[in-house]
Amino acid sequence: MATPRVVDVGRLLDDGRGSGYQRWLVALTALTIIFDGIDNQLMGVAIPTLMREWSVPRGAFAPVVSLGYLGMMAGGAMAGLAGDRYGRRTALLGCLFVFGVMTMAVVAADGVAALGVLRFLAGLGLGGAIPNAAALSGEYVPLRHRPLAVTVTIVCVPLGATLAGLAAIPALPAIGWRGLFFIGGALPFAAALVLPWLLPESPRFLARLPHRRPQLIATLRRMRFAVADDTTFADPAPVAASRAPVVALFTPERRGDTIALWVSFFSCLLAVYLGFSWIPSLLSAAGFPSSMASTGIAAFNLGGVAGALAGGVCITRWGSRVSMVALAGLAVASAAAMSLMPIAATAPIGPLIAMLAITGALINGVQTTMYALAVHVYPAAIRATGTGSAASFGRIGAVISGYVGAWALEYRGAQSFFATIAIAMLVCSAALASVRRHVPGRG
């Protein structure tokens, strides 16, 4: 009797040619992160309207913003562990369901305290979705396509935020902030019910589970791999690593990169969420109408989409060290230049929108490609945990952005606000330069 063929699923995928089905799976995974980006932006869009409707000052929303990011920090850590233990798809769709339901529930909020609790609960899902989506999309495709696949997935955060900013211009006067939150939650809720039929589990994860072997064979065949019915699959995840994934992040060969990644995520997410949360308020305080405030944040996020895609192409060609450190350095210069610009309703609007787009492109270009770097640094057994822990620690930057942004705007307005962003990106640049296991360039 012939001995069944033993296949290493990780090597099979890494060395494969790629297929249209694999690209389709990356697109579906990216769709979940579009919803994440939309939900992320809703609070920043709604704050100016809530200030007027509830007659509360801007500083009263700092705890609300921070509670949302605190939930994202906790969600990133818990869902990363869940993704490595129960499957990336299972964790991702669970997160989608959570933030969809909790965002719709904001419709019933009648004050700042209730809003803060609901944003914390939504944050659990928002924070957990991104690291699992990054791991899942990266594990669907060949190794040479992984940085771009992960970047295309994560770029959907600013893309979704752009859509939210643009939609708010006509929608906010028509359906109000409650209508925006209801739609923003209904979309991911519906997706969480449909995607289980369309999105398979990561083949690398399925290879660890003998009882799910038929699913693995079916998925690989749809990816155009010729897999026989009697194929035996090698377990790509050592049991010891999967039982203690957090400890594995701090082994001697990974400790330095883990710390550097955590610092880079912290500083970059501080800069990103300062923009997400406070640019609409900054523009409104400067005398611009709400429509112009929405245009400003849309420009920041739309620039982020272009910058992230460009960053993904750059690291594929030249590697992540040169590309990401250069992007972070240019972000420092751009934010510093904005701190010197006159930002008032009487100043020309064109240069302001252009600089918001450029700054958003550079900051988001770094932030989105950091997920591709994290997916590269960690092996499959601890990939979701490693990516989730870095993103979770980074959420501390997002948490304090609620207070840092309010303080900066009250201190010296736009000048101190953009100077703070410049300092954060300077720290990020230094941390990225110290990572040892960067993505190599392809020439």
N, C-alpha and C positions, 0 to 999 in steps of 0.2 A: 504494500500500500504506500502511495507517494506521501512524503512528508509535506505538510502544509507550508506554504511560503510565509516567511516571517517578514513583516513590513514595519519599518520605522515611519510612522505617520508624519512626524515632524520633518524628517529628511525628504520624504515624498513630496510634501507641500513646498518646502523651501526650494527644492531643485526643479519644481514643475514649471510648465510654461504659462500657466494661468489660463482662465477661460472666461467666457461671457457670464456664466453662472456665478463665478467667484466675484466678478465686478458687480453683479446684481446684488449679491449678499452684502458687499461693502456699502452699496447705495442704500439698502434697507437699514443697515446699522446706522448710517449717517442720518437717515430720516429721524430716528429717535432723538438724535442730538440737536436737530433743528428745533424740535419741540422743547428741548432743554434750554436752548438759547432764547426762544420766545419767552418762556416762563421767567428766565433770569432777568430779562429786560423789563418786564411788566411793572415791577415795583418802582424802578427809576422813572418810568414814563408816568406813573400814577401819582407820585409824590406831590408835584405842584398842584394838581387838582384836589388831592386829599387835604393839603394845607388850607386851601380856601374853603372847602366844604365842611371840614371839621374844626376850622378856626384854631389850628395848632401851628406852632413854629416849626421850621425845618429841623431843628435839633431834636424834636420829639420823635422823629422817624429814625434817628441813629440806632436805637435799640432794635427797631423792627428790621432794619437792614442787616444789622449784626446777628440777630437771631436766625435769619434766613441762612446766612453764611456759616453760622455755628452748626445748624442742621446739615449743611452740605459737608462740613468737616467730619461730623460723626458718620454721615451716610457714606462718604468716600471710604472711610476705614472699615466700616462693617460690611459694605457691599463688596469691597475688594476681597476680603476674606471669604465671603459667601460665594463670590465668583470662582475662586480657586477650589472651593469645596463642593459646591452644588452645580456649578456650570455658569459660564459667562452669560449665555442667553437667558437662563432662569433668573439670574440676578438683575440683568438689564431690564427685562420686561416687568419684573416686580417693582423696580424703581420707577419705571414709566407709569405704572398703575398708581403708585403712591403719590407722586407729585401731580398727576392728573386730577385725582380726587381732591387733594388738599388745595389745589389752586381753584377748582370750582367752588370749594367751600368758602373761599374768601368773599363770595357774593353776600354771605350772611354776616360778615364782620361789621360791627357797629362802633368800633373804637380802636385806638392804637394797641391796647393790650391784646385784644382778640386777634388783630391782624398779625402781631408778633408771634403768637402761638402757632397760627396757621402757616406762617412763612417758615418757621422752624421745622414743622412737620413736612412741608413741601420740600424743604432743603434736604431732608434725609434721602428723598428720591433723586433730587437733582444732583447731589454730590455723588451718589452711588452709580448713576447711569454712565458718567463719562469714563471712568477707568475701565469699566467692563466693556463699554463700546470700543474703546481703544484696543484692549486686548483681543476682543472678538474679531474686529476688522483686520488686525495685524495677523491673526492666526488663520484667516481664510485664504491668504494670498502667498505667492512665493516670496522668499526672503528679499530679493532685489526690489520687490514692489511694496514691501512693508512700510518704509517711512512715508511714502506718498499716500498709501491707503489709510494709515493712521491720521495723517495730517488732513486728508480730505474729510475724514470723519469728524475730527475735532474742530475743523474750520466751520462746521455747521453751528457751533455756539455763536460766533459773531454773525453768521448768516441769519440764524433765527432771530438774534437780537436786532439785526437790521430790518427784518420783516416786521418785527413788533414795533420798531420805531416808525417805519413808514406807514404801517396800518393804523397807528395811533393818530396820525394827522387827521384823516377823515372820520375815524371810528369814535374817537374820544368824545367829540361834540354830539355824535349821533346816538351812541349806545351807552356812554358813560364808562367810568372805570370798572363798575361791576360787570358790565357786559364784556369788557376786555378780559377780565380774569376768568369769566365763565367759558368763553371761547378758548382761551389759552389753556384751560384745564381739560375741556372736552376733547380736544384733538389728541393729546397723548393718551387719554383714557380709552378712546376708540382704537387707537393704534395698539395698545396693550392687549386688546381683545382679539385683534386680527392677526398680528404678527406671529403668534405661536404656530399658525398654519403655514407661514411663509419662510420663517427664519430658523434654520437648523442650529443645533449646538455646535460649538467649536470641535472640529475633528480631533484636535490634540487632546481635548478634554474627554471625548468619547472613547479614545483609545485606552484610557485608564479604567474603563468600566466594561468588563466582559459581557454583562447582560444587555448592553446597548450596542453590541456588535452589529446587528442588522441595520440600525440607524446609521452607523459609521460607514458601512459598506454602501448603503444607498446614497449618502451624501458624497462620498468619494466618486462614485460612478456619475453623479450629476456634474461633478467637477471634471469629468472626462478622464478619470484614472481607471485603468483596466484592473479591477480588483476581483479575484476569484472568490467563490463562496466559501472555500476552505482556508482563506487567508488568516494567518495569525498576526495580531498586531502587538508590537512591542510597546510596553508602558513607558511613555516619555517623561513621566514625573516620578522620581524616587519617593517612596513612602515616607522616608525620614524628613524630606524637605516639605512634603505636603502636610505633615502633622505639625510642623513648627515653622510656618512660613515667615512670621515676623522675625524670629531669631535668625533665619537664613538671610535676611536683609543685612545683617551686621556681622557676617563672617569676615575674616581679615581681608579677603579679596574683594568684598563688596562694600565694606563699611565707609570708605572714603567717598565712593560714588553715591551711596545712599544719602550721606549728609549733604554733599554738594547739590544733589537733586532737590532735597528738601528745602534748602536755602533758596535755590533758584526759583522753585515753585512759589515759595512764600513771597519773595520780593516781587516777582512778576504778577502774581495774582493780586497783590496789593495794588499795583499800578492798574491792572485791568479793571478791577472792581471799583476803584476810585472813579474811573471813567464811566463804567456802566451805571453806577448809582447816583453820581453827582453832577455829571455834565448837564443834564436837563435843568437841574436846580440852579447851577452856575449861570446858565444862559438866561433863565427866567429872572434871576436876581439882577442881572445886568440890564434888564429892561426889554429883552426880546419877548415876542408873543409866544404862546405855547406851541404854535405850529413851527416856529423857527427853532425852539428848543428840541422838538422831535426831529427836525431836519439835522440838527447838530449831532445828536446821538446816532442818527442813522448814518451820517457821514463817517463818524468814528468807527462804527461797526462794519460798514461796507468797505472802508479802507482795510479793516482787519481781515475781511475775507480775501481780498487781493493779496495782502501781505502774507497771510498764512499759506495760500497756494504757492506763492513765489518762494516762501521759505521751504516748503516741501520739495519743490524742484531743485532748489539750491543744495539742500543736504543730500539729495539723491546723487547729485553730480559732484559736489566738492566736499561732502562730509559735513557732519553737524558742528564740529568744533569751530571752524572758520566761519561758517554761515551764521550760526546762532550768536556767537560773540560779536560779530560785525553788526547784526541786526540790533542787538541789545545796545551796542555803543551808539548807533545812529538814533535809537529811541531816546537815549539820554540827551543827545544834541537837540532833537526835535522838541522834546518836552521843555528843555531849558529855553529854547527860542520862544515857545508859547508863553512862558512865564514873563517874558519881556514885551509881549504884544498888548496893545490896548484892546480890551474886550468890553465893549459898551454898545448900546443900541445905535449910537451916533457914529460908530466906526464902520468902515467898509466890511460887508459881510463875506464877500468872496474869499479874501485871504484867510479869514477865520475858519470857514468851512474846509478850505483846502488843507490847512494845517491840522485840523481835527482828523481829516481823512489820513494824512501822512502819519501822524502820531499813532492813530489806531492801527494802521497797517504795520508799523514797526513793532509795537507792543504785542499785538495779537500774532504777528509772525513768529515772535519768540514763544509766546505762550502755547500756541497750538503745536508747534514742533517739539516742545518739551515732552509731550506725550509719546511722540515717536522715539525720542531719545530714551525715555523710561522703558518703553516696550523692548528696546534693543538691549538695554543694560541688564534686564532680568531674564532668566530662563523661564520656560513655560510653566514649571511647577509653582513658581511664585510670582508670575507675571502680573496677574490682577492685583495681588496683595502689594507688590512693589509699586506698581503704578498708582493704586488707590491710596497707599500710605503717603506717597509723595504729594499727590493731589490733596489729600486730607490735611497734611501739615501745611500745605500752601493755603488752605482755606483759613488758617489763622490770619493770614494777610487780608483775606476777604472779610473776615469777621471784624478786624480792627479798622477796615476801610470805612465802615459806617461812622466811627468816631473820628478817625483821622481826616476824612473828607469834611465833616462838619466843622472840625477845628480849623482846618486850612482855609476854608471859605470864610469863616468868621475872623480869622487872623489878618490876612492881607488879600483876601479874595483870590482872583485868578492867579496872581503872582505866586503866592505860597502854595496854591493847589498844584500847579504844574511843576513847581520846583520840587515838591514832594514826590511826584511821579518820576522826575528825573533822578532823584536820589535812589529811589527803589530800583530803577532799571540799571543804575550803576552797580549796585550790590548784585543784581541778577547776572550781569555780565561777568563779574569776578567769579561768582559761583560756577557758572557754566564753563569758564576757562579751566577750572580745577577738576572737572570730571575727566576720568582717565579713559573710560570705555565709550568713546564717542562712535557714532555711526560713521563708517568709512565712506569716502567718496567713490563713485563708480567711474570717474574720469569723463 
